[in-house]
């Protein structure tokens, strides 16, 4: 399922939210979130904000109203 998740996101230029990924994969959000966390930790996926910018580059995640309203999106990490 991890490969399925990476392949799904590889097809989406602007990434997908947790809800969108769960719907596409027909899986519970909690199960999908566990897979996302693992893939982010391994450097395979990157969290981005709803505006398409990388959340970790900003440093204001806890105060981001846009992020609170729309949530994070996930994209495949660029090869190093």
C-alpha positions as CSV (number, residue, x, y, z in Angstrom):
1,X,0.0,0.0,0.0
2,X,2.9,2.3,0.5
3,X,3.9,2.1,-3.2
4,X,0.2,2.6,-4.1
5,X,0.2,5.8,-2.0
6,X,3.5,7.1,-3.6
7,X,2.2,6.3,-7.1
8,X,-1.1,8.1,-6.5
9,X,0.7,11.2,-5.3
10,X,3.2,11.0,-8.2
11,X,0.2,11.5,-10.6
12,X,-1.0,14.7,-8.8
13,X,1.0,17.8,-9.5
14,X,-0.4,19.8,-6.6
15,X,-0.5,16.9,-4.2
16,X,-3.5,15.7,-2.2
17,X,-4.9,16.2,1.3
18,X,-5.4,13.4,3.8
19,X,-9.1,13.3,3.0
20,X,-8.5,13.1,-0.7
21,X,-5.9,10.3,-0.3
22,X,-8.2,8.4,2.0
23,X,-11.0,8.7,-0.5
24,X,-8.9,7.7,-3.5
25,X,-7.4,4.7,-1.7
26,X,-10.7,3.7,0.0
27,X,-8.9,3.5,3.3
28,X,-9.5,5.0,6.8
29,X,-7.8,8.4,7.4
30,X,-6.0,7.0,10.5
31,X,-4.4,4.2,8.4
32,X,-3.4,6.6,5.6
33,X,-2.0,9.1,8.1
34,X,0.3,6.3,9.5
35,X,1.6,5.6,6.0
36,X,2.0,9.3,5.3
37,X,4.0,9.8,8.5
38,X,6.3,6.9,7.7
39,X,6.9,8.1,4.1
40,X,7.5,11.7,5.2
41,X,10.0,10.4,7.8
42,X,11.8,8.4,5.1
43,X,11.9,11.4,2.8
44,X,9.6,9.9,0.2
45,X,6.8,12.5,0.7
46,X,6.8,16.2,1.6
47,X,4.1,18.1,3.5
48,X,3.0,21.3,1.8
49,X,0.5,23.9,2.7
50,X,-2.7,24.5,0.8
51,X,-0.9,27.3,-1.1
52,X,1.6,24.9,-2.5
53,X,4.5,26.1,-0.3
54,X,6.6,23.8,1.8
55,X,5.4,23.9,5.5
56,X,8.8,23.2,7.1
57,X,10.5,26.1,5.2
58,X,8.1,28.6,6.7
59,X,8.4,27.8,10.4
60,X,5.0,29.3,11.3
61,X,3.0,26.1,11.1
62,X,1.4,26.5,14.5
63,X,0.1,30.0,13.7
64,X,-0.9,29.4,10.1
65,X,-4.6,30.3,9.5
66,X,-4.5,28.9,6.0
67,X,-3.2,25.6,7.2
68,X,-5.8,25.4,10.0
69,X,-8.6,26.1,7.5
70,X,-7.5,23.9,4.7
71,X,-5.0,21.4,6.1
72,X,-1.8,20.1,4.7
73,X,-1.3,18.5,1.3
74,X,1.3,15.8,0.5
75,X,3.5,15.5,-2.6
76,X,6.3,13.1,-3.7
77,X,9.7,14.4,-2.6
78,X,12.0,15.6,-5.4
79,X,14.9,13.3,-6.0
80,X,18.1,14.6,-4.3
